[in-house]
Structures are given as structure tokens and as C-alpha cells.
Amino acid sequence: MDARLFQAVFHDDVAAFHTLLAEDPLLLHRVALNSIDNPLHISSLAGNTAITKDIVLRKPEFAGELNQQGFSPVHIASANGHVEIVRELLNINAGVDHVCLLKGKDGKLPLHCAVIKVKNNQLEVVRVLLEEMKRLDMMMEVINCTDKKGNTVLHLATLGKQHETIGMLIGEDAIATGVDVNFVNSSGFTPKDVLELMLQSGDESSNLYDVVEMFHHAGALKSGEMITTNHETLIACHRNDQAKVQHLDANPSSETVPSSSSRLSNIWKELTKEIEESSMESQNALMVVAVLIATLTYQAMLTPPSGTLSPESRKPAFGSHFTRIYVALGEAVMANDPEVFALFTVFNGIGFIASIDMISLLTQGFPLRAGLRFAILSMTATFVIGVFYVAPTNDGTVYAVVGVMGVGVLVEFARFML
């Protein structure tokens, strides 16, 4: 760019600008061919309104050009908070080629730049851009557009803790319409996920709690809540419809009573939700505890506290103390007292099944999920088989207890098949 032209534009010297054009009427045309930055980029950066208007009148197409950094004049003016220049540039054209729709570096729109750099006058630029989009009926085209990382305007405003901007987007007096509060970016985060991360980092700004309130009223969800909610809603609606039809066919006058399987399903969903809402550190700690309990209870089944009967232990004196039932070789000595052995088996089994279920819940999002569930099912089955092996073959009480535990295997199998 000609040095004299640069100085005239940078210092908002309209008279010098006119003098240069009088000397060389094709000056702006040559600039368009030879320069990386056009004069409108310079005036937008400097915030010079007067010369910006003059340039726009002569070369409005400059407004749609990106510089070497990948930004148009309206991107630059928006990022720097030059409200009047933004107003001037927004009046250049309309429709599909409107400057509001120009994507610059990393896929950013002018609105993205204004939100990222919000401070002082940039907040007013956000307001002007939103009002202009609303006036031109372009809101739906822009408001949920994403940058290269999949972030919408709401993601960026949340990341910047810009409660006033968020108010313009989803507040009670919002200018914007059609904002998708649950849009998921390329990292798998909704705006509420971003907010939760900031709160977990220890930022307790009062403005953030205003944002929490706005998100609540707007129905914002975390990505895990949204997936669970959508999935559960579809399944629940389908099952409820089927249940109502079958129930009405059987007994039209009676009310539908929730089944036990439905209640168990609801309990499982509540546990899943509780885990999803916990921190990663809590989940890791719980996994360690669950694996430890599963290991201890499995080992307790293999080697009961009293041990198993061996040829060396079958002496007359020993047998005189345990005369309730006959215990064969390899079976638990504790089984001579059926009630005690039954209680031990029940509580040990409860601990094992509960720990296995916790492991299953905590690994829901893991890869190779089907293989992991099959391994859990197999281990549960071997646990029950092991109890049969160490229990006396002629004790009905133990069979009843082990039968109840077998239900746990069936439950695991049913969950594996779902």
C-alpha cells in the first residue's frame, strides 16, 4: 500500500485522502490488486469513522475482503469495539452476502470476534450485531453458527464469563432468538458443561451464579444429561404406550400400576445419573473401592473363614463338634452350621454383586463395552458356581440362598443382552 495512503487512512485525514485520489483516480483499484490489507482494514483497526464512510462509498467491496490474518474489516471493528464503524459496515449490503455472515480465521463470524473480545465498547458491538441480525431476519442463520472448534456464540460467552452477553442471548430481555442452549461443540461440551468446568475450577464469581440462573430458566443441560434424557424419553414413551395399550385391553377400568422391572429400571437410571454428575476424581476413587470389595468377597467365597474340609482335618474329635450335617471333602467347614453359613453367603454375595454393579455403572462409557459386560457376567456366574462347590450338597438352606444369588446372574445376563 502507498505510504501516503496508509498515513491518510490511519490518521483519519479525509483531506489528504481526497488529494491522493485527485492525483491518482485509480489508486484504490491498484490497492485492491497489490495490497494484503486494504484501506478499510486500516481504518477499521484505527477506529476512524469519517474516512471509513468515504472508503465505503467508493469501494464497498472492500468490506468483504479478508486480510492476511484472515479477518474482514467488520471482524476487526467488532473485535476492537468500534461501534460506529460496525454500524457503517453493516449497512453496506444485505442477504446471503451480508458481512454478518463472513467467516474469517478459524471459522469465526464477526459476532464471535465481538464476544471473544468483550470489554468496554465490545459489549455494545454485540448488541448492535444482534439487533442488525434481528432487523434483517438473519438471526437463525448466524446465532448457532460455530467456529472451527464447534463453539457457538453461547459457548464463547460462557467461557468468557460474560453474563451480560449471555443475557442478550438467553436472558429474560434477550435480543437473540433461536439460541440452541444445548449445542454440543467438537469437544463434546454444551455451554452448561463449560459453565460447570469453570465452577469446578473454583471460580465463584457472583456473575457466574447469574449465568447459572439464566441457564436453568433456558433449560440448558450438560451433554451427559441431554443424551440420557433424550434416550430415556424415547424409551419411556415407547414402553409406556405399549403398557397402556396392553393394560387397557386387559382391564379398561383399572389404573396402570408400575411394574417391579420399571421400578428397578428407574433406580438404575438414578444411579447412572448420580455417577454422571460426580467428578472424575470421585469416579476413580469409587472404582478402586469397588474393585477391592469385589476381590475380597470373591476370595472369601473361595476360602471361607473356617477353610474347607481336608482328609487331615477329618478326625473323630473334630467331627464330634460339628454333627448337624455331613460335610464332604472340599466343602466349607463353616457349612456344619447351616444358619451361619447361609448368613455369610448372603452378605458376602450382596457385597460381591453390589461391587460388580458399581463397576458396571462406572464403565458405561468405556470402549469394548460388550466384551467388558461379558467378562463381568462370566465372573458373576463363576462366583455362584463356586458357592455351590464349597456348600454341602445335602443342605436345602444353602441351595435356597445360592438360588437367590443366581437371580443376580440372571439380572447381569439380562443387562448384557440389552
Secondary structure, 3 states (H helix, E strand, C coil): CCHHHHHHHHCCCHHHHHHHHHHCCCHHHHHHHHCCCCHHHHHHHHCCHHHHHHHHHHCHHHHHCCCCCCCCHHHHHHHHCCHHHHHHHHCCCCHHHCHHHCCCHHHCCHHHHHHHCCCCCHHHHHHHHHHHHHHCCCHHHHCCCCCCCCCCHHHHHHHCCCHHHHHHHHCCCCCCCCCCCCCCCCCCCCHHHHHHHHHHCCCCCHHHHHHHHHHHHHCCCCHHHHHHHHHHHHHHHHHHHHHHHHHHHHCCCCCCCCCHHHHHHHHHHHHHHHHHHCCHHHHHHHHHHHHHHHHHHHHHHHCCCCCECCHHHCCHHHHHHCCCCCCCCCCEHHHHCHHHHHHHHHHHHHHHHHHHHHHHHHCCCCCCHHHHHHHHHHHHHHHHHHHHHHCCCCCHHHHHHHHHHHHHHHHHHHHHHC
